[in-house]
Amino acid sequence: MMRSMTGFGRTVMEDADWTQIWEIRSVNSRHLDLKWRLPSQARGLEPRFERVLRRFAVRGRVEISLVLQQREGAGPALRFDAAQASAMLDAVAALADLHGDVFEPDYNRLFAVPSLWERPEEEGDGDMEARLEEGLAAALEDWNESRETEGAALAADLAARAARLGDWVALMDERAPAIREERFAILRERLSDALEAAGGELEEGRFLQEMVILADRLDVSEELTRLRAHLDRLTELLTSGADAGRKLDFTLQECFREIATCGNKIQDAHVSRVVVDFKNELEKCREQVQNVE
């Protein structure tokens, strides 16, 4: 199923020792851009967590936060490294004394230094890491569910727009022969008038030669054929599943190129309006595709 890059996921998992709360938020981005907010107990696990996340995501700017709450009396608490804190205070005091300043320590700031806190090694750390990975995976599944819901809405909108574009291609294809005939008639009339004013007659061979040149300039059959193929590809990508965003964007760029050529070749007021509407619809499609993973 196609996914949006915008989504939110959350999960709460509890066991005998810990409560873990994962939250995931994401917006669109050209690449996979991860921002972690982890407690001190889990910061060393970021590489493991990233491997889990990459199973669920390809692109997007993703913010992942974890709150860990230890149940009262459930295992050893964090230990404050008082010796290291004292050494830090002594070093700062010596620096202040060197500059003739009075140093008054702010102990609250020490409590915010992650490196001064450590959790004693205990058996079962591997189990704890596995439980955290399980919690992250559950949050990612919830996150993907929200992204798939929005992705389904995007796919439906894009499919409706692709059908409208297909109708306009059919209209231009139907209108093209009549435009050629009209231009042929205008050219014959102008050539006849010019030759009559000069005292000559229109040669059928010369006229046919001009018709061939004009027909080649007005021929958009190849462009319309490629447009149909691109729109078919667009519809196919909408049902192909995840990681369709870049392919959809490329396909729309190709549609832009073909419709621009059609507009340059067919100098007709009605078709020109269709070309303008076609380009506007393609631009709306591109805006939607920017959110597709």
ABEGO torsion letter per residue (X at the ends): XBBBABBBBBBBBBBAABBBBBBBBBBBBABBBBBBBBBAAAAAAAAAAAAAAAAABABEBBBBBBBBBBBBGBEBBBBBBAAAAAAAAAAAAAAAAAAGBBBBBBAAAAAABAAABBBBBBBGAAAAAAAAAAAAAAAAAAAAAAAAAAAAAAAAAAAAAAAAAAAAAAAAAAAAAAAAAAAAAAAAAAAAAAAAAAGBBBBAAAAAAAAAAAAAAABAAAAAAAAAAAAAAAAAAAAAEBGAAAAAAAAAAAAAAAAAAAAAABBBAAAAAAAAAAAAAAAAAAAAAAABX
